[in-house]
């Protein structure tokens, strides 16, 4: 009998294992814990949006839409972006619907980054960015969002830019910290990249979640940066439909042309009836997205009240739907160990923030997701207040 031998394969991502989100959600399920780790709501999308999907499916819109996305959705996106940011993107050449924001970011990297190129990222950095860079032969260079306010140090950024810098990847409102960049930050970024061939990828999936009367400062609204940027946003975050994996990318025509060359061979196109339903819903209920900041600010405030009597130290949260909390008064364990014990012994799952940064950057901080029903948040708060 001839034995079959599996071919040897040298990993392109030798340091990468299963994502922390999968690990913690699995542990939460095994322990029957309240899952405040992974960033998705435990409440439903608007019923009207669900009904529209069914209508479009029944009407026969079940075949491939155009590669760039259904025309009606790209038109609705263009109208929204012009209304919010006074920026005009051409429907035909500058807007592409993607299979989620992660795919959009990966595709932008794939289209532009070549072996030996450097891509500057800000740590704590969302976990999909660096693997996307490395799979395309690039090198991630880390700038530090410094604890506890997690704001960029522009002198450090300036020192990290080199002739090999191909791209800078930014994220505001920021996951995991909830920090929101100011207009002055974009001005600094524009000044640092002026006259260069450096491209920007701006992850703005939480654009509709900015709190306390502030507003989201989008790259699309910054005339100078807009010309060198891929801007990514997500319907999943806005309409409570993360499982649909529908997002979009904006870019000037020349950049989008390269983006689409890669996009067509990564996914080609995206779920047709859902695109049509989103287009209809955006026009029918434009206030839904505009009211989202108030909706999530109420949830942030409710969750923070739940933890007032706890031993957690709450950090500021200016946007997105994550609350950071320091647990130094409870334990001196590394955060990766603390979240395991928190899940097993106290029945609440969270994300250790150190996994978003280079090794050794552990401030004993965990991330809770408050995109949950008030009942879920209250139950979690009761358990967290009992920790001594």
N, C-alpha and C positions, 0 to 999 in steps of 0.2 A: 504494500500500500504506500502510495506516495503522499508524504505530508505536505500540507499547504502552509507556506510561510508568509506571514503578512509583510509586505515591503516596508523597509525602514523609511521613516519620514522625519525629517528635521523640522521642528515646529517653527513657524514664522512668528509665533507669539508665545515664546517659552515661559514668560512670567505670568501669563493669563490663565486663570481657571474659570470656574463658574462665577457669574456676576454676583456681587453681594446682595443684589435685590432678589435674585432667585434663591440664594442661600437662606436669607432671612425670612422670605415668604414661606419657603418650605418648612423651616423650623417653626414658624408661627402656626402653620397648619398642623404639624405633628404635635405641638404642645397645646393646641386649642387657645392660643394667645390672640389678643387683639392686635391686628396687623396695622401698625402705623409706620411701617418701613417703606414699602413700595409706594410710589407716587401715583395712585389712582383713586378716584372716588368710590365710595361704597353706596352711592345713590345713583338714580337713573338719569339718563339724558331726557331732554324735553320730549313729551309724548308726541307733539306735533312733528318733530324731526323724525321720530321712528315711523310715524304714519306716512310721511313723505317718501321714505325709503320703500315702504311696501307698495305705495302707489306707482313709483317708477319701475319697480320690479314687475308689477302686474301689467304695466304699459309696454313691457317688452324691452326695456333698456338694460339688457343683460349681456351685451357683447362688448368688445373692446371700445373704449372711448378713444379720442385722439391721444397720441403719445404724450403731449404736453399737458393733457387734462381736458375735461369737458369744457367747452367754450363758455357755457353759462356760469360755471364756477370761476373760471379765470376772469370773466367780466365782473363778477361779484367781488372777487379779491381786489381787482383794480379799483373799483369804486370805494371799497373800504379803506384801502391804503391812501388814496387821494383824500378821503374825508378826514382820516386821522392824522396824516403826516404831510399833507399838501405835496405829495410826491406822485408823479405820473409814471406808471410802468405800462409799456405797450403789451396789450393782451396777447398778441400773436408771437412776440419775440422775447419777452422779458419776465414771464410768469410761468412756472411749471408746478403742477400738482405732483406730490411725491407720496410714497408709501411710508408715511411717518417722517418726523423730523430727523431721526437717526439716519435714515436713508438719504435724506437731503444733505446732511452734513458730510456723510461718507462719500456721496457722489461729488460734492464740491471738492473735497480733498483728492479724490481719485482723478478728477479732471485736471487738477492743477499741480499736484505735488509729485515730484520726480525723485528718484534715488539720490540721496545726498542733500536734498532740500531740508531746511529747518522750518518748523512750525512752532510759533510761540503760543503757549497756552497759560492760563492763569489757574494756579492751584490754591484751594481745592478745585479740581477739575472733574467734570462729569465723565463717567467711566468709559463712554464710547469714543471719546475724542482721540486719545493716544493710540489705542489699537488701530483706528482708522488711518492715522498718520503712519504707523509702523508697517501696516500691511501694504502701503504704497511706497515703501522705501524711504520715507522721511524720518526725521529725528525730531522728537518733541523737546522743546526747550521751555523750562518752567519759570514763569514769574510767580511771585508769591502775593496772594491776597492775605494780608497780615491779620492774624487774630488780634483783637476780637471783632473789629469792624469790617474786616474782609474787603478793604478798598485797595485799588491798584496803586502801586508805588511807581510813578512814571519815570523817576530817575533810574530805578532798577530796569524798567522796560527798555529805556534808551540804551542802557549798558548791554542788554542781551541781544539787541538787533545787530545782525552781521550781514556781510555780503551774501550769505547763504540763506537768509531769511526769505522764505517764499510766501508765508501766510501767517496771519495772527487770528486766533480763534477766540472770540469773546462771547459772553453770556450774561445778559441782564434782562429782567430780574434773574438773579443768580441761584442756581442749584449747586450746592446745598445750602448756601448761607442766607438766602433771602435778601442780599444786598442789591440795591438798585443804583445803577450808574447815573451820574449827573451829566448835563450837557457839557460841562467843563471837561469831563473825562473823554468824551468824544472829540472835543477840540484838541486835547492833548494827543490823542491817537492820530488825528488828522495831521497835526504838526510833525509827528514822528515819522509818518509814512509819506509825507509830501515829497514829490519828485522821485519816488522810488517805484519799483514794480511789485511791491508787497501787496498782497490781496488780503481782504478781511472776510471771515465768515462770522456772521453775527447770529447767535442762537437766541431768538426772542420768543420762545414758545410760551412764556408766561407774561406776554405783553399786556394782557388784560387784567393782571393781578398786581396792581401797585396801590399802596395804601396811604392813609393819613393825608389825603388831599394832594398827594404828589401825582405826577404824570409820567408815563413811560416815554423816555427819550429814545426814539428809534433811529437806527442808522439810516433808514429811508428818508428821514426828515433832515439829515445832515448832507447838504448838497455836495460837499467835497468827498466825504467818505462813501456816499452812495455810488460814486463812479468806479470804485474799486472793490465793491462788497457783494457778497451773497448774503441775503437776509432770509432767515428761516423762521417760520411760525407754524403753529400746530392747531388743527381743529380739535384734536383729541383733548387737549388741555382746556380749550375754551368751551366746548359743548359737552363735557363729561363723557367722552366716547374714546378713551385711550385705546380700546381694543379694536377700533376701526382702522387705526394706523393710516390716517389721511392728514397730510400737511402740505406745505408749499414753500417754494423758494422764489425769491425775487433777485434779479441781477440785470445789469446793463446788457444790451443785446450781444456784444462780443463775448462777454463772460458766459451768458446763458447758452450761447451756441456751443461752447465747449462742455458746459454742464450737461446739455441734452445728449451730446455724443456718448457720454458715459451712462446717463440715466436710461437711455433706450435699451442698453444691454444689461443693466442691473435689474430693473423691474419692468421695463417698457411702459407700462401704464398702471392705473390704479382703479379700484372698484368703481364701476360706472354708476349704478343707482345711488350709491352713497354720495358721490360727487354731485349729482343732480339734486338730491335732497338738500344737501348743504347749501347749494346755490339758492334754492327756493327759500330755505329758512333764513339765510342771511338777509334776504330782501324783505321777507315778511316780518321778521322780528329783529331789527338791527339793534334794539336796545338790550337784547340778551347779552351780547358781548360787552356793551358799555356799562351794564350794571354789575358785571362780574367782580369788579374790584370791591364794591360794597358788600357783595355776597360773601366773598372770601375774607374780607376784613372782619366781618361779624364772626366767622368761624375762627379766625386767628384770635380775636379777643375772647371768645368763649373758651377756647382751649387754654389760653394763658391764665384765665381766671381759675380753671380747673387745677392749675399747678401752683397757684399763689401760696398755698399752704404746704407745698412739697419742699424737699431739700434740693430740688434742681434750681440752678441759676439760669434764668431765661435770657438769651441774647436778643438783640433787636431783630425785628423781622419787618422789612420795608416792602417786600413783594414776594411773589410765588406762593406756594402753599406748604411751606416747610418751616418748622420752628426748631431752631437749635437750642440745646440745653446743656449746660455744663454740670457734671455730676461729681465734682471734686469733693464736695461735702459728704458724699455718700461712699465713695470708694476711690482708691488709687490704682485700680486695675487699668490696664490698657483698654481702650474703647472697644476693640474687637472682642475682648473677653467679657466686658461689661454687658454688651448687648445680648450675648448668648445667655448670661445669667439672668438678665432682665426678662428675657423671653421665657426661659424655663421656670424660674422661681416666682416671677411676679406677673406673668401673663400679658406682657406688652412687648411687641417687637419694634425695634428702631434700627437705624442705620448708623454705623460708626463713621464719623467724619474723616478719620485718618485715611480711610481707603481711597479718598479722592486726592491725596497728596503723596509726594515722594516719601519713602520710608523715614521714620523718625519724627514726623510732624504730627504728634498726638497731643492735643490740648484737653483731653478728657471731655470731648463734646460729642453728643449724639444728635441725630436728626429725626424728628417726628413729622409725619405727614398729617396735616389737619384737614385734608379734603375728604372728610368723613361726616356722617350724620351726627347731629348733636348727641344722640343716644350713644353712639360709639365713642365719641370724645369724652362724654361724661363718665362712661364705664372705665375708659382708660385712665382718666383723671383720678377716679376713686382708687384704682390700684396703685398709681404712681404716688399718690399722697401717703400711702401706707408704708413706703420704703423708708427705712431709717438708716 
